[in-house]
């Protein structure tokens, strides 16, 4: 698994646990950063190469 995806999931877990307590405002940056990293990494991850598909197929 990709380390960036793992980091973003950890950030979201820390944010979720942190919201149960009186968290300072900066803890909500973990939500923003975690969601951004997760979406960014999934969107930029190269597609798995499978036989018979791809742009160079003629």
Helices and strands as residue ranges (DSSP letters): H 3-18, G 25-27, H 28-44
